[in-house]
Amino acid sequence: MASLADVSREAGVSVATASRVLNGATHPVSADTRSRVLAAAARLGYSPSALAQALVTRTSRLIGVIVSDIVNPYFSVIARGVDDMSTRAGYVTMLSNADRRTSSEITRLQTMRDYRAAGVIFAGSGYVDDPRTPELAKAVAQARERGVLTISLTDRDIDCPVITADNRAAAYDLTDHLVSQGHRRIAFIEGPAGMVATEQRRTGFLDRMAEAGLRDLAECVEGGFDFEAGHAAALRLLASRDLPDAIVAANDEAAVGALNALRQARIDVPGQVSVAGIDDLPVARFVGLTTVSLPLYELGAMAARRVIDAGAAGPPLEAGPPVVLPHRLVPRETTTRRP
């Protein structure tokens, strides 16, 4: 494989000059010299190092994605959207797990900044009144100064563009569907405590119950965003005196966990209890779960496209108003109209 030194000898120029031409540096080089270097590189089959180009241009064709839980299929769908768009444009996707810790998000962002990433996408939800948010905001500002574009897929108190779905409206619409089916006593299995997405989805549920005059019949149960949390929450409901008419879980995984617990207890779903979730992950389609389909793939793809377009155009990526993508209700077999 030809080296940069081979190209410089073939073109009759210094290694530094050959590097400037082949790595896109802004240092002035004459048209004749540029032509000789490019011709020499073509004859020798030279391919410039992506790392070398990043060092010279102060950016790379790398898009980082920071997720809250790398095993959660919610983030897999988002990451696929990012990677599909990145691959078409000749970029590479770096996926990094933050374990729902703001401190880890800061560390991951700083690492991607040092790798000269073209952009970093925050895919996870932050926390309400998070004391480390100012530190994260500072890290975002420092990354921007280094030319790293940042985008958040949820509402965060950081200065960057937001592309998101309306979590409150998703839970509101799902609850409205159950109310319209005649359900009155409805339980909500919450997501992880303190997370913005958890608060937004619970608010949507409670708002619709209050509007229907059913606030006193609404029950919020501690849960989480995984199968085990939904299963445990359903067991607590089973241990109570009366089962609700319906269960809304904060996401599909928790809903499927609840569905499993009910079926193990020989509870007829949806005959006795309807069950629904939010996200429309592949597992929801597999078990026939009523849910709200969020545009997860589209969120990732649009965020990647914004980074790529901004890199090509050159101007900074301004925050501006959030871009909110639409969701849709998907009724399936786990819910039914009550007599």
N, C-alpha and C positions, 0 to 999 in steps of 0.2 A: 504494500500500500504506500502510495506516495505521501511524503511529508511536506510540511510547509517549506522546509529548507530545500527540498527537491524542486519545488515550484519556483522559489526565488532564484536558484541557480539556472533553471531552464529559461526564466524570463530575463535574467541578467539584472536583477534588482536585489536590494537588501531584504532580509527576512521581515524586517519591520514594515517595509513598503508592501510586500506581498500580503502580510497580515492585514494591513489597512484596507486593501482592495477586497480581499476575500471575506473579511469579517464585517464589512459594512461600516467601517469607522468614518467619521465626518472629516478627518484630516485631509486637506487638499492633495489630490494626486492627478497628474496630467492625463489627458484622454489617451495618449499613446502608451503611457506606462500601464494604465488600467487595462487596455486592450491586450498588451503583451502578457500581463499576469493572468488574465482570464483565459487566454489562448493556451498558455503553458499548463494551467490547471486542467483544462479540458483534455489536452494531449496526454497528461499523466494520470488522468482519472482521479484527481484530488478531490476529497470531500471534506469541507471544513468541520472542525469540532463544534458541536452545539455549545459546549461549555465555553470554548474560546470566544465564540460569537457573543455569548451572554456577558462575558467579562468586558468585551470591547464596547458593545452597544448598551450595556447596563440593563439589559432585559433579556428574557428567554421566552421560548414558546412553551411555557409551562403554566398550567392553570391549577391552582391548589383548591381543594374542597375540604373544609373542616366540618366533620359531622359529629353529632353528639354520641352516637352509639353505632359503631361500624357493623354490628350484626343485625341491626334493625332494618328490615326490608324497605321501610319508608325511605331511608337514605340511599338504599341501593337503586331505587327507581330514579331518584334525583341525580345520583352519580352517573347513571346510564345516560341521562339526558345531557349532562355536561360532557361526558366522554364521547358520545356520538358526534356532537357538534365540534368538539375539539379535534377529533381525529380527521374530520372532513377538511378542517382548516390547517392541518399539519401541526397541531399542538399536542402536548402530552398532558394527561391528567394525573395529579398527585392527590391521593385520598388519605386523610389523616384523621385519627380518632381522638376526640377530646374528653370522652367519658363524662359529658355534661358538666365539665368544670371550666369556669371562665379562665382560671390560671393556665389550664392546658391550651385553651384557644389562643391566649396571648403568646405562649411559647411556640405553638405551631405556626402562628402568623409570623413571628420573628424569624423562624427557620426558613419559611418560604420567601420571606423578604431577602434573606441572605443568599438564597438560591436564585435571586433575580426573577422571581415568578412574574409573569405578565399580569396575573390577577389572582385574587383569593376570594372564594365564595364561602360565606358562613351559611351552612345549611341548617344548623340547629337553632333552637329557641333559647333565648336568654332567660334570666331570672328577674322577677319583680323586685325592685329596690336592691339590686345586686351591688354590694359595696365595691366590687372590683371593676364595675363598668367604666369609671373614669380612667382606670389603667388600660383597659381594652381600647377605649376611645383614643388614648394617647398613642398606643401601638399602631392603631389604624392610621392616624395622622402621620406617624413616622414612616410607615410603609408607603403612604401616598407620596411623601417627599422623595422617596427612593424610586418612584415611578410604578409602584405596585397598585393596581386598581383593586378595590374591594367592593363586594356586593353582598348584601344580606338577604336571605330568603324569608326572614321573619322581622317583625318590628323590633328594633334594638336601639338603644340610646347611643348610637355611634354615627358619625358623619359619613355616610356612604349611601349609594343608591339602594333601594329596597324593591325587590320583586317578590310578591307573596300571594297567598290565598287568604281569604277572609275566614279565620277560624271561628269567630263569633257567629257569623252568618251561617256557616256550615252546620254548627250545632243547633242554631235556631231553626233552620229549615228541617233538619232531621226530627227535632222535637215537634215541630208543627205537623209533620207527616204522621207521627204517632198520635198526636192529639186529634187530628182529623179522622183517624181510624177508631176513635172512641176510647183510647187509653186515657186513664185519669191518674192513677198512682204510678208514677214513673221514677225510677232510680237512675242516678248518673254516677258511673264509675269514673272517678277523677284520674288525671294523669299525675306525673311526679309533682310533689308539692313545690309551690313557689315558681314554677316555670310559667313564662308568659303565655305559651300555647295552652297550658292547662287552665289558666285563669280566663282566657278568651273563650274557650269552648264551654267551660262551666257557666260563664256569663250568658252565652247564647242560650243554653238550656234553661237557666233560671228566668231569663227575660221572657221566653215564650210561655213557660209555665205560669208566670205572673200575669201575663196578658190574657191567658185563658182562664184566670181565676183559680188556678190549681197550685199556687205557690205552696200552700200548706200540705199538699200531697206529693211535693217534690222531695226526694231524699238524695243527698250527695254522700257517696261512699268513698273512703280512701282507697286508692288504687295505684296505677302506674301505666307505663306504656308497653308492657310485655304480657305474654300469655299467663305467667304465674301470678302476676298482680290481678289480672281479671278473674282468674280462677279463684283466688283467695277472697276477692271482694264478693263474688257470687256465693261462696260458702257462708260468708257472714250474713248475706241476705237470706239464705236458706235457713239459717239458724234463728231468724226472727219469726215472730208469730205469723205474719201475713206476707206473702210474696207480692211484689208490685205487679202491675199489669204489664209493664215493659221495663227493659233495661237499656239505657244508652251508655255506651262506653266511650271514653275520650279518644280511643283509636281502635282500629280493627283487631290488633293483636289482643288487647284486653277484652274485646268483645268475644273473640273466639275462645279465649280462656274461660270467660263466663259461660258461654254456650256449652263448653265441654263439662263444666261443673254441673250445670242444670241437667244435661242429658245423663250424666252418671247418677244423678239423684232421681232419674226417671220422671223428670218434669217435662211435660209436653211443650216443645217450642215449635211453633208459636201458639199452640192451642191454649196453654195456660199463661205463658210469659213470652212476649215478643222481645227480640234482642237485636240491637243495631250498633254499628260502629261508624267511624270516620276515617277516611283515607282512600278506600277501594284498592287495597293491596291484592296481589294475586291470591293470597289465602282466603280473602273475602269471597272472591268469585268461586273458589274451590268448594267452600262450605255453604254457598248460597246465602251469604250474609247481606242483609239490607244495610246500606252505608251511604255516605256522601263521597263522591269521587272528587278528590282534589287533583289539580293539574301538576302532579309531582314531576313527571318527565319534562313537561313544558317549562316548569320553573328552572330546572337545571339547564335545559337547552337555551332558554332565553338569557340566563345569566352568563353562560359561556359566550353566546353570540355578542353580548354587550362588551365583554372583555376583548374579544377578537376585533370587533369593529372599532372600539376605542383605540386599540393598539395600531390599527391600520390608518386611522384618521389622524391620530396624534393628540387631539385636545383632551384635557382632563375629563374624567367621568364625573359629572356633577351629581349631587344627591337628588334634588328635585322631589316632587311628590311621589309616593309609592306607586308602583305598578301592581294592580290587583287583578290576578287572573281568575276567571269564573270557575265555579264548582257546579256539580249537579247531583241531585238526589238519585240513588239507584235502589229502588225497591226490589227485594228478593224474597226468598222463602222463609226467612226467620221472623218476619212480622206479618200480622194479619189483622183484619178489622175485628173488633170485639162486638159481641151481640149488643 
